[in-house]
Amino acid sequence: MNLDHLEALQARRSREKSRLADASTANEIAFRTREIAACEREIAGEYKFLGIAPLTLDEILMSDDELLAELLA
């Protein structure tokens, strides 16, 4: 499964969030907020297209023992 497009969308969202943090005018803040919302809609559509769901925080987090086991495997 090729996740390149999903990763590109997520990178774009990250860049837009960074730009929003640096925004200084009301117009720029509004624009960046709209761009982030658009990115999130595109990401949701990409997940649907790929037939997968985003990982939950519980699925991502590992205990120290689980991490060590994975590293040693």
TORPAGU-809560 format. One record per residue (C-alpha): residue number from 1; x, y, z. Coordinates in nm, 2 decimals, decimal comma. Layout:
BEGIN
num; xx; yy; zz
NUM; X; Y; Z
...
END
This chain:
BEGIN
num; xx; yy; zz
1; 0,00; 0,00; 0,00
2; 0,14; 0,34; -0,10
3; 0,10; 0,60; 0,17
4; 0,30; 0,87; -0,01
5; 0,01; 1,10; -0,08
6; -0,12; 1,07; 0,28
7; 0,22; 1,15; 0,41
8; 0,24; 1,45; 0,18
9; -0,09; 1,58; 0,31
10; 0,01; 1,53; 0,67
11; 0,34; 1,72; 0,60
12; 0,14; 2,00; 0,44
13; -0,09; 2,02; 0,74
14; 0,21; 2,04; 0,97
15; 0,36; 2,32; 0,77
16; 0,03; 2,51; 0,77
17; 0,01; 2,47; 1,15
18; 0,36; 2,62; 1,18
19; 0,26; 2,91; 0,96
20; -0,05; 2,96; 1,16
21; 0,16; 2,99; 1,48
22; 0,37; 3,26; 1,31
23; 0,07; 3,44; 1,16
24; 0,03; 3,80; 1,28
25; -0,27; 3,95; 1,10
26; -0,63; 3,85; 1,13
27; -0,65; 3,78; 0,75
28; -0,35; 3,55; 0,77
29; -0,48; 3,37; 1,07
30; -0,81; 3,31; 0,90
31; -0,64; 3,19; 0,58
32; -0,42; 2,95; 0,76
33; -0,71; 2,82; 0,97
34; -0,90; 2,75; 0,64
35; -0,60; 2,58; 0,49
36; -0,56; 2,35; 0,79
37; -0,93; 2,26; 0,77
38; -0,89; 2,18; 0,40
39; -0,59; 1,97; 0,48
40; -0,78; 1,78; 0,74
41; -1,07; 1,71; 0,50
42; -0,82; 1,59; 0,24
43; -0,65; 1,36; 0,49
44; -0,99; 1,22; 0,59
45; -1,07; 1,15; 0,23
46; -0,73; 0,99; 0,17
47; -0,79; 0,75; 0,47
48; -1,13; 0,66; 0,32
49; -0,98; 0,61; -0,03
50; -0,71; 0,38; 0,12
51; -0,97; 0,19; 0,32
52; -0,78; 0,25; 0,65
53; -0,84; 0,43; 0,97
54; -0,60; 0,67; 1,15
55; -0,42; 0,51; 1,45
56; -0,56; 0,59; 1,79
57; -0,33; 0,71; 2,06
58; -0,38; 0,38; 2,24
59; -0,25; 0,20; 1,93
60; 0,05; 0,43; 1,90
61; 0,17; 0,43; 2,26
62; 0,39; 0,15; 2,39
63; 0,51; 0,07; 2,74
64; 0,89; 0,06; 2,79
65; 0,88; -0,32; 2,80
66; 0,69; -0,34; 2,47
67; 0,93; -0,09; 2,31
68; 1,23; -0,29; 2,43
69; 1,07; -0,61; 2,30
70; 1,02; -0,46; 1,96
71; 1,37; -0,32; 1,94
72; 1,52; -0,66; 2,03
73; 1,30; -0,85; 1,79
END
